[in-house]
Amino acid sequence: MNEEMIRKNSIKLKRKKRFKQNIPLLLIFFPVIIFYLTFKYAPIMGNIIAFKEYNFFDGIFGSPWVGFHNFELLFTQTQTLNIIRNTLMLSVLQLVFGFPAPIILAILLNEVRKMFFKRTIQTIVYLPHFFNWVIIGGIVLTLFSMESGFINHWIERWTGEPYPFLYKPLSWIGVFISSGIWKEMGFGTIIYLAVIGMINPSLYESASIDGANKFRQIWHITLPQMRPTIIILFILATGNVMEVGFDQVYMLQNPVVSNVAEVISTYIYRVGLLGAQFSLSAAMGLFEALVGLVLVLSANWIARKFDQGLF
């Protein structure tokens, strides 16, 4: 009995000592907790208005309950299915074309032996990440505008008439996806280059001695070593499949291509803020979040089957 008490006291002393040692780290982490509680978790309470007929006078808790009426109203509108289709289509295209882009660029840059050239390319591709979508949107409009666009200036000289890149659905989607890749490709490349830099060089030397060419080395050494990072970033990207960035769409869309450019985020802005239908937009936002949660859990479940799960 005495030995048991001594063991418990010893464990208590160790915990107290560990707590005191970690006090500086806990103090550093405290503002992060406050930030997430204030700006990430507290706003979740606002989703309650998706089940209410919200009005300013009664407030969030005083407004009358309407159950799933807002969801029924949302999914009986013909434009809702079109908006969800557009969101899914643009997100999946971003994932299919945008996700592999930094991986390919990182592998190509890793093979560059001229450090000056490599650093220059890294800086150039990383730079757009710091630009706001207002600036990126302005650059895109400057390039593809029918009246004064740089590209249309040359097309008009060759063919006699400009091409409406931003007014045809297919070309608008191409411009949208390309601008997104251009803006964020550099940031992802930095992450993958850091992963490649941690690969043991002796693996490449051994493969080279065995006669493996560059392609074989990339396929059998570089990509397998990058796999855990690729899977983690893919799981995180999957969670955003239902969330096409508002800024990018809002800056590039126009009424002519609204049949492919209207997505959930712009719908919430238009109906919720401009139309003051807060309950309806909250229902759409909640639906978007739930689908994102299901996609993240599904992707992580599949990854865990290969011992690469995020959680």
RODO-627288 format. One record per residue (C-alpha): residue in one letter; residue number from 1; x, y, z. Coordinates in steps of 0.05 Angstrom, whole numbers, plus 5000, padded with zeros to 4 digits. Layout:
residues N
rodo = A; kolti = NUM; east = X; north = Y; up = Z .
...
***
This chain:
residues 311
rodo = M; kolti = 1; east = 5000; north = 5000; up = 5000 .
rodo = N; kolti = 2; east = 5056; north = 5046; up = 5019 .
rodo = E; kolti = 3; east = 5092; north = 5029; up = 4954 .
rodo = E; kolti = 4; east = 5029; north = 5045; up = 4915 .
rodo = M; kolti = 5; east = 5023; north = 5114; up = 4949 .
rodo = I; kolti = 6; east = 5097; north = 5127; up = 4935 .
rodo = R; kolti = 7; east = 5086; north = 5110; up = 4861 .
rodo = K; kolti = 8; east = 5026; north = 5156; up = 4856 .
rodo = N; kolti = 9; east = 5062; north = 5213; up = 4890 .
rodo = S; kolti = 10; east = 5121; north = 5203; up = 4843 .
rodo = I; kolti = 11; east = 5074; north = 5207; up = 4783 .
rodo = K; kolti = 12; east = 5042; north = 5270; up = 4811 .
rodo = L; kolti = 13; east = 5110; north = 5303; up = 4821 .
rodo = K; kolti = 14; east = 5132; north = 5285; up = 4750 .
rodo = R; kolti = 15; east = 5068; north = 5315; up = 4721 .
rodo = K; kolti = 16; east = 5076; north = 5378; up = 4763 .
rodo = K; kolti = 17; east = 5149; north = 5384; up = 4741 .
rodo = R; kolti = 18; east = 5130; north = 5373; up = 4668 .
rodo = F; kolti = 19; east = 5074; north = 5425; up = 4673 .
rodo = K; kolti = 20; east = 5123; north = 5477; up = 4702 .
rodo = Q; kolti = 21; east = 5173; north = 5462; up = 4647 .
rodo = N; kolti = 22; east = 5120; north = 5472; up = 4593 .
rodo = I; kolti = 23; east = 5091; north = 5537; up = 4621 .
rodo = P; kolti = 24; east = 5128; north = 5581; up = 4570 .
rodo = L; kolti = 25; east = 5102; north = 5538; up = 4513 .
rodo = L; kolti = 26; east = 5031; north = 5540; up = 4541 .
rodo = L; kolti = 27; east = 5035; north = 5615; up = 4546 .
rodo = I; kolti = 28; east = 5057; north = 5620; up = 4473 .
rodo = F; kolti = 29; east = 5000; north = 5573; up = 4453 .
rodo = F; kolti = 30; east = 4947; north = 5612; up = 4493 .
rodo = P; kolti = 31; east = 4935; north = 5667; up = 4440 .
rodo = V; kolti = 32; east = 4926; north = 5612; up = 4388 .
rodo = I; kolti = 33; east = 4872; north = 5580; up = 4431 .
rodo = I; kolti = 34; east = 4837; north = 5648; up = 4440 .
rodo = F; kolti = 35; east = 4840; north = 5660; up = 4364 .
rodo = Y; kolti = 36; east = 4809; north = 5594; up = 4346 .
rodo = L; kolti = 37; east = 4756; north = 5598; up = 4400 .
rodo = T; kolti = 38; east = 4737; north = 5669; up = 4379 .
rodo = F; kolti = 39; east = 4740; north = 5666; up = 4304 .
rodo = K; kolti = 40; east = 4732; north = 5592; up = 4287 .
rodo = Y; kolti = 41; east = 4690; north = 5557; up = 4340 .
rodo = A; kolti = 42; east = 4645; north = 5614; up = 4366 .
rodo = P; kolti = 43; east = 4617; north = 5630; up = 4296 .
rodo = I; kolti = 44; east = 4594; north = 5557; up = 4290 .
rodo = M; kolti = 45; east = 4537; north = 5577; up = 4337 .
rodo = G; kolti = 46; east = 4512; north = 5622; up = 4281 .
rodo = N; kolti = 47; east = 4492; north = 5559; up = 4241 .
rodo = I; kolti = 48; east = 4431; north = 5555; up = 4285 .
rodo = I; kolti = 49; east = 4397; north = 5606; up = 4242 .
rodo = A; kolti = 50; east = 4395; north = 5555; up = 4186 .
rodo = F; kolti = 51; east = 4338; north = 5523; up = 4225 .
rodo = K; kolti = 52; east = 4304; north = 5588; up = 4242 .
rodo = E; kolti = 53; east = 4266; north = 5645; up = 4207 .
rodo = Y; kolti = 54; east = 4318; north = 5695; up = 4228 .
rodo = N; kolti = 55; east = 4302; north = 5768; up = 4237 .
rodo = F; kolti = 56; east = 4340; north = 5826; up = 4268 .
rodo = F; kolti = 57; east = 4288; north = 5843; up = 4321 .
rodo = D; kolti = 58; east = 4285; north = 5774; up = 4354 .
rodo = G; kolti = 59; east = 4359; north = 5758; up = 4344 .
rodo = I; kolti = 60; east = 4390; north = 5689; up = 4336 .
rodo = F; kolti = 61; east = 4358; north = 5657; up = 4397 .
rodo = G; kolti = 62; east = 4291; north = 5693; up = 4394 .
rodo = S; kolti = 63; east = 4275; north = 5679; up = 4321 .
rodo = P; kolti = 64; east = 4222; north = 5625; up = 4309 .
rodo = W; kolti = 65; east = 4244; north = 5554; up = 4293 .
rodo = V; kolti = 66; east = 4226; north = 5528; up = 4223 .
rodo = G; kolti = 67; east = 4262; north = 5460; up = 4224 .
rodo = F; kolti = 68; east = 4288; north = 5439; up = 4156 .
rodo = H; kolti = 69; east = 4245; north = 5489; up = 4118 .
rodo = N; kolti = 70; east = 4305; north = 5529; up = 4094 .
rodo = F; kolti = 71; east = 4338; north = 5466; up = 4067 .
rodo = E; kolti = 72; east = 4274; north = 5445; up = 4032 .
rodo = L; kolti = 73; east = 4268; north = 5515; up = 4001 .
rodo = L; kolti = 74; east = 4341; north = 5513; up = 3981 .
rodo = F; kolti = 75; east = 4338; north = 5447; up = 3945 .
rodo = T; kolti = 76; east = 4273; north = 5460; up = 3910 .
rodo = Q; kolti = 77; east = 4303; north = 5520; up = 3873 .
rodo = T; kolti = 78; east = 4328; north = 5502; up = 3804 .
rodo = Q; kolti = 79; east = 4389; north = 5547; up = 3810 .
rodo = T; kolti = 80; east = 4413; north = 5511; up = 3873 .
rodo = L; kolti = 81; east = 4431; north = 5447; up = 3837 .
rodo = N; kolti = 82; east = 4466; north = 5489; up = 3783 .
rodo = I; kolti = 83; east = 4506; north = 5526; up = 3836 .
rodo = I; kolti = 84; east = 4526; north = 5460; up = 3871 .
rodo = R; kolti = 85; east = 4545; north = 5430; up = 3803 .
rodo = N; kolti = 86; east = 4588; north = 5491; up = 3787 .
rodo = T; kolti = 87; east = 4622; north = 5489; up = 3855 .
rodo = L; kolti = 88; east = 4638; north = 5415; up = 3849 .
rodo = M; kolti = 89; east = 4661; north = 5422; up = 3777 .
rodo = L; kolti = 90; east = 4709; north = 5480; up = 3790 .
rodo = S; kolti = 91; east = 4735; north = 5448; up = 3854 .
rodo = V; kolti = 92; east = 4748; north = 5380; up = 3823 .
rodo = L; kolti = 93; east = 4783; north = 5413; up = 3763 .
rodo = Q; kolti = 94; east = 4825; north = 5454; up = 3811 .
rodo = L; kolti = 95; east = 4843; north = 5390; up = 3848 .
rodo = V; kolti = 96; east = 4858; north = 5350; up = 3785 .
rodo = F; kolti = 97; east = 4900; north = 5403; up = 3751 .
rodo = G; kolti = 98; east = 4923; north = 5445; up = 3809 .
rodo = F; kolti = 99; east = 4945; north = 5392; up = 3859 .
rodo = P; kolti = 100; east = 4997; north = 5356; up = 3816 .
rodo = A; kolti = 101; east = 5026; north = 5422; up = 3790 .
rodo = P; kolti = 102; east = 5071; north = 5438; up = 3850 .
rodo = I; kolti = 103; east = 5094; north = 5365; up = 3855 .
rodo = I; kolti = 104; east = 5116; north = 5365; up = 3782 .
rodo = L; kolti = 105; east = 5149; north = 5434; up = 3789 .
rodo = A; kolti = 106; east = 5186; north = 5413; up = 3853 .
rodo = I; kolti = 107; east = 5213; north = 5350; up = 3819 .
rodo = L; kolti = 108; east = 5235; north = 5390; up = 3758 .
rodo = L; kolti = 109; east = 5268; north = 5444; up = 3801 .
rodo = N; kolti = 110; east = 5304; north = 5390; up = 3842 .
rodo = E; kolti = 111; east = 5338; north = 5366; up = 3779 .
rodo = V; kolti = 112; east = 5364; north = 5436; up = 3762 .
rodo = R; kolti = 113; east = 5438; north = 5442; up = 3778 .
rodo = K; kolti = 114; east = 5447; north = 5517; up = 3766 .
rodo = M; kolti = 115; east = 5430; north = 5545; up = 3835 .
rodo = F; kolti = 116; east = 5420; north = 5616; up = 3809 .
rodo = F; kolti = 117; east = 5369; north = 5593; up = 3758 .
rodo = K; kolti = 118; east = 5335; north = 5549; up = 3809 .
rodo = R; kolti = 119; east = 5329; north = 5605; up = 3861 .
rodo = T; kolti = 120; east = 5304; north = 5653; up = 3808 .
rodo = I; kolti = 121; east = 5249; north = 5606; up = 3785 .
rodo = Q; kolti = 122; east = 5230; north = 5592; up = 3857 .
rodo = T; kolti = 123; east = 5223; north = 5666; up = 3872 .
rodo = I; kolti = 124; east = 5183; north = 5680; up = 3809 .
rodo = V; kolti = 125; east = 5133; north = 5624; up = 3820 .
rodo = Y; kolti = 126; east = 5127; north = 5638; up = 3895 .
rodo = L; kolti = 127; east = 5114; north = 5713; up = 3886 .
rodo = P; kolti = 128; east = 5040; north = 5709; up = 3864 .
rodo = H; kolti = 129; east = 5023; north = 5675; up = 3929 .
rodo = F; kolti = 130; east = 5031; north = 5742; up = 3965 .
rodo = F; kolti = 131; east = 4986; north = 5779; up = 3916 .
rodo = N; kolti = 132; east = 4914; north = 5792; up = 3933 .
rodo = W; kolti = 133; east = 4862; north = 5766; up = 3885 .
rodo = V; kolti = 134; east = 4844; north = 5838; up = 3868 .
rodo = I; kolti = 135; east = 4914; north = 5845; up = 3838 .
rodo = I; kolti = 136; east = 4914; north = 5776; up = 3806 .
rodo = G; kolti = 137; east = 4844; north = 5790; up = 3777 .
rodo = G; kolti = 138; east = 4869; north = 5856; up = 3749 .
rodo = I; kolti = 139; east = 4928; north = 5821; up = 3715 .
rodo = V; kolti = 140; east = 4882; north = 5768; up = 3686 .
rodo = L; kolti = 141; east = 4834; north = 5820; up = 3659 .
rodo = T; kolti = 142; east = 4892; north = 5859; up = 3630 .
rodo = L; kolti = 143; east = 4916; north = 5797; up = 3594 .
rodo = F; kolti = 144; east = 4849; north = 5769; up = 3569 .
rodo = S; kolti = 145; east = 4804; north = 5830; up = 3562 .
rodo = M; kolti = 146; east = 4771; north = 5836; up = 3493 .
rodo = E; kolti = 147; east = 4780; north = 5910; up = 3487 .
rodo = S; kolti = 148; east = 4850; north = 5922; up = 3515 .
rodo = G; kolti = 149; east = 4877; north = 5853; up = 3532 .
rodo = F; kolti = 150; east = 4950; north = 5839; up = 3516 .
rodo = I; kolti = 151; east = 4936; north = 5770; up = 3488 .
rodo = N; kolti = 152; east = 4876; north = 5793; up = 3447 .
rodo = H; kolti = 153; east = 4919; north = 5848; up = 3418 .
rodo = W; kolti = 154; east = 4963; north = 5795; up = 3384 .
rodo = I; kolti = 155; east = 4904; north = 5750; up = 3367 .
rodo = E; kolti = 156; east = 4870; north = 5808; up = 3333 .
rodo = R; kolti = 157; east = 4932; north = 5823; up = 3292 .
rodo = W; kolti = 158; east = 4937; north = 5750; up = 3269 .
rodo = T; kolti = 159; east = 4863; north = 5733; up = 3259 .
rodo = G; kolti = 160; east = 4830; north = 5801; up = 3251 .
rodo = E; kolti = 161; east = 4784; north = 5795; up = 3312 .
rodo = P; kolti = 162; east = 4794; north = 5784; up = 3387 .
rodo = Y; kolti = 163; east = 4772; north = 5721; up = 3423 .
rodo = P; kolti = 164; east = 4723; north = 5729; up = 3483 .
rodo = F; kolti = 165; east = 4763; north = 5688; up = 3533 .
rodo = L; kolti = 166; east = 4724; north = 5714; up = 3593 .
rodo = Y; kolti = 167; east = 4655; north = 5710; up = 3559 .
rodo = K; kolti = 168; east = 4655; north = 5637; up = 3536 .
rodo = P; kolti = 169; east = 4643; north = 5584; up = 3590 .
rodo = L; kolti = 170; east = 4698; north = 5536; up = 3568 .
rodo = S; kolti = 171; east = 4753; north = 5589; up = 3561 .
rodo = W; kolti = 172; east = 4730; north = 5623; up = 3625 .
rodo = I; kolti = 173; east = 4739; north = 5557; up = 3663 .
rodo = G; kolti = 174; east = 4808; north = 5550; up = 3632 .
rodo = V; kolti = 175; east = 4828; north = 5620; up = 3654 .
rodo = F; kolti = 176; east = 4799; north = 5608; up = 3723 .
rodo = I; kolti = 177; east = 4837; north = 5543; up = 3735 .
rodo = S; kolti = 178; east = 4901; north = 5570; up = 3705 .
rodo = S; kolti = 179; east = 4901; north = 5633; up = 3747 .
rodo = G; kolti = 180; east = 4890; north = 5592; up = 3810 .
rodo = I; kolti = 181; east = 4948; north = 5546; up = 3792 .
rodo = W; kolti = 182; east = 4993; north = 5605; up = 3776 .
rodo = K; kolti = 183; east = 4978; north = 5638; up = 3843 .
rodo = E; kolti = 184; east = 4987; north = 5579; up = 3890 .
rodo = M; kolti = 185; east = 5035; north = 5533; up = 3853 .
rodo = G; kolti = 186; east = 5097; north = 5566; up = 3882 .
rodo = F; kolti = 187; east = 5075; north = 5557; up = 3955 .
rodo = G; kolti = 188; east = 5063; north = 5482; up = 3946 .
rodo = T; kolti = 189; east = 5129; north = 5476; up = 3909 .
rodo = I; kolti = 190; east = 5167; north = 5503; up = 3969 .
rodo = I; kolti = 191; east = 5136; north = 5450; up = 4013 .
rodo = Y; kolti = 192; east = 5153; north = 5393; up = 3966 .
rodo = L; kolti = 193; east = 5224; north = 5419; up = 3954 .
rodo = A; kolti = 194; east = 5235; north = 5418; up = 4030 .
rodo = V; kolti = 195; east = 5212; north = 5345; up = 4030 .
rodo = I; kolti = 196; east = 5257; north = 5327; up = 3972 .
rodo = G; kolti = 197; east = 5316; north = 5361; up = 4006 .
rodo = M; kolti = 198; east = 5309; north = 5313; up = 4065 .
rodo = I; kolti = 199; east = 5317; north = 5251; up = 4022 .
rodo = N; kolti = 200; east = 5382; north = 5214; up = 4035 .
rodo = P; kolti = 201; east = 5429; north = 5227; up = 3976 .
rodo = S; kolti = 202; east = 5459; north = 5157; up = 3984 .
rodo = L; kolti = 203; east = 5394; north = 5129; up = 3956 .
rodo = Y; kolti = 204; east = 5405; north = 5166; up = 3890 .
rodo = E; kolti = 205; east = 5478; north = 5145; up = 3889 .
rodo = S; kolti = 206; east = 5460; north = 5072; up = 3899 .
rodo = A; kolti = 207; east = 5407; north = 5075; up = 3846 .
rodo = S; kolti = 208; east = 5455; north = 5109; up = 3798 .
rodo = I; kolti = 209; east = 5507; north = 5054; up = 3809 .
rodo = D; kolti = 210; east = 5453; north = 5003; up = 3795 .
rodo = G; kolti = 211; east = 5440; north = 5037; up = 3728 .
rodo = A; kolti = 212; east = 5375; north = 5073; up = 3743 .
rodo = N; kolti = 213; east = 5364; north = 5134; up = 3700 .
rodo = K; kolti = 214; east = 5333; north = 5199; up = 3725 .
rodo = F; kolti = 215; east = 5262; north = 5177; up = 3711 .
rodo = R; kolti = 216; east = 5272; north = 5112; up = 3750 .
rodo = Q; kolti = 217; east = 5303; north = 5150; up = 3808 .
rodo = I; kolti = 218; east = 5244; north = 5198; up = 3810 .
rodo = W; kolti = 219; east = 5194; north = 5141; up = 3805 .
rodo = H; kolti = 220; east = 5226; north = 5094; up = 3856 .
rodo = I; kolti = 221; east = 5259; north = 5143; up = 3905 .
rodo = T; kolti = 222; east = 5232; north = 5215; up = 3901 .
rodo = L; kolti = 223; east = 5158; north = 5201; up = 3895 .
rodo = P; kolti = 224; east = 5155; north = 5146; up = 3949 .
rodo = Q; kolti = 225; east = 5192; north = 5192; up = 3997 .
rodo = M; kolti = 226; east = 5143; north = 5248; up = 3981 .
rodo = R; kolti = 227; east = 5082; north = 5203; up = 3989 .
rodo = P; kolti = 228; east = 5065; north = 5219; up = 4063 .
rodo = T; kolti = 229; east = 5067; north = 5294; up = 4050 .
rodo = I; kolti = 230; east = 5027; north = 5287; up = 3985 .
rodo = I; kolti = 231; east = 4973; north = 5246; up = 4021 .
rodo = I; kolti = 232; east = 4967; north = 5296; up = 4079 .
rodo = L; kolti = 233; east = 4961; north = 5355; up = 4032 .
rodo = F; kolti = 234; east = 4912; north = 5317; up = 3988 .
rodo = I; kolti = 235; east = 4868; north = 5303; up = 4049 .
rodo = L; kolti = 236; east = 4869; north = 5376; up = 4067 .
rodo = A; kolti = 237; east = 4854; north = 5396; up = 3995 .
rodo = T; kolti = 238; east = 4796; north = 5347; up = 3992 .
rodo = G; kolti = 239; east = 4763; north = 5385; up = 4050 .
rodo = N; kolti = 240; east = 4759; north = 5446; up = 4005 .
rodo = V; kolti = 241; east = 4725; north = 5411; up = 3947 .
rodo = M; kolti = 242; east = 4659; north = 5446; up = 3963 .
rodo = E; kolti = 243; east = 4694; north = 5512; up = 3978 .
rodo = V; kolti = 244; east = 4715; north = 5550; up = 3916 .
rodo = G; kolti = 245; east = 4750; north = 5614; up = 3938 .
rodo = F; kolti = 246; east = 4701; north = 5673; up = 3938 .
rodo = D; kolti = 247; east = 4754; north = 5725; up = 3919 .
rodo = Q; kolti = 248; east = 4777; north = 5689; up = 3857 .
rodo = V; kolti = 249; east = 4707; north = 5675; up = 3830 .
rodo = Y; kolti = 250; east = 4681; north = 5744; up = 3848 .
rodo = M; kolti = 251; east = 4738; north = 5779; up = 3813 .
rodo = L; kolti = 252; east = 4735; north = 5738; up = 3749 .
rodo = Q; kolti = 253; east = 4660; north = 5723; up = 3740 .
rodo = N; kolti = 254; east = 4613; north = 5764; up = 3697 .
rodo = P; kolti = 255; east = 4538; north = 5758; up = 3680 .
rodo = V; kolti = 256; east = 4552; north = 5725; up = 3612 .
rodo = V; kolti = 257; east = 4584; north = 5663; up = 3643 .
rodo = S; kolti = 258; east = 4541; north = 5661; up = 3706 .
rodo = N; kolti = 259; east = 4516; north = 5592; up = 3686 .
rodo = V; kolti = 260; east = 4585; north = 5564; up = 3703 .
rodo = A; kolti = 261; east = 4613; north = 5619; up = 3748 .
rodo = E; kolti = 262; east = 4560; north = 5623; up = 3802 .
rodo = V; kolti = 263; east = 4584; north = 5581; up = 3861 .
rodo = I; kolti = 264; east = 4563; north = 5570; up = 3933 .
rodo = S; kolti = 265; east = 4608; north = 5626; up = 3962 .
rodo = T; kolti = 266; east = 4582; north = 5679; up = 3913 .
rodo = Y; kolti = 267; east = 4510; north = 5653; up = 3924 .
rodo = I; kolti = 268; east = 4518; north = 5662; up = 3999 .
rodo = Y; kolti = 269; east = 4544; north = 5733; up = 3988 .
rodo = R; kolti = 270; east = 4489; north = 5751; up = 3939 .
rodo = V; kolti = 271; east = 4431; north = 5719; up = 3976 .
rodo = G; kolti = 272; east = 4456; north = 5727; up = 4048 .
rodo = L; kolti = 273; east = 4488; north = 5795; up = 4049 .
rodo = L; kolti = 274; east = 4456; north = 5831; up = 3990 .
rodo = G; kolti = 275; east = 4388; north = 5797; up = 3994 .
rodo = A; kolti = 276; east = 4386; north = 5795; up = 4071 .
rodo = Q; kolti = 277; east = 4363; north = 5721; up = 4069 .
rodo = F; kolti = 278; east = 4409; north = 5701; up = 4125 .
rodo = S; kolti = 279; east = 4375; north = 5635; up = 4142 .
rodo = L; kolti = 280; east = 4377; north = 5610; up = 4070 .
rodo = S; kolti = 281; east = 4450; north = 5628; up = 4061 .
rodo = A; kolti = 282; east = 4467; north = 5595; up = 4129 .
rodo = A; kolti = 283; east = 4432; north = 5532; up = 4106 .
rodo = M; kolti = 284; east = 4475; north = 5532; up = 4043 .
rodo = G; kolti = 285; east = 4538; north = 5545; up = 4083 .
rodo = L; kolti = 286; east = 4521; north = 5489; up = 4131 .
rodo = F; kolti = 287; east = 4509; north = 5441; up = 4074 .
rodo = E; kolti = 288; east = 4577; north = 5461; up = 4044 .
rodo = A; kolti = 289; east = 4613; north = 5449; up = 4110 .
rodo = L; kolti = 290; east = 4580; north = 5381; up = 4121 .
rodo = V; kolti = 291; east = 4599; north = 5357; up = 4052 .
rodo = G; kolti = 292; east = 4670; north = 5381; up = 4064 .
rodo = L; kolti = 293; east = 4672; north = 5343; up = 4130 .
rodo = V; kolti = 294; east = 4648; north = 5279; up = 4098 .
rodo = L; kolti = 295; east = 4699; north = 5286; up = 4042 .
rodo = V; kolti = 296; east = 4757; north = 5297; up = 4092 .
rodo = L; kolti = 297; east = 4735; north = 5237; up = 4135 .
rodo = S; kolti = 298; east = 4728; north = 5194; up = 4072 .
rodo = A; kolti = 299; east = 4796; north = 5213; up = 4045 .
rodo = N; kolti = 300; east = 4829; north = 5202; up = 4113 .
rodo = W; kolti = 301; east = 4793; north = 5134; up = 4119 .
rodo = I; kolti = 302; east = 4821; north = 5113; up = 4051 .
rodo = A; kolti = 303; east = 4890; north = 5138; up = 4070 .
rodo = R; kolti = 304; east = 4889; north = 5099; up = 4136 .
rodo = K; kolti = 305; east = 4878; north = 5035; up = 4095 .
rodo = F; kolti = 306; east = 4949; north = 5048; up = 4069 .
rodo = D; kolti = 307; east = 4976; north = 5069; up = 4137 .
rodo = Q; kolti = 308; east = 4980; north = 5142; up = 4115 .
rodo = G; kolti = 309; east = 4921; north = 5172; up = 4152 .
rodo = L; kolti = 310; east = 4924; north = 5243; up = 4178 .
rodo = F; kolti = 311; east = 4885; north = 5226; up = 4242 .
***
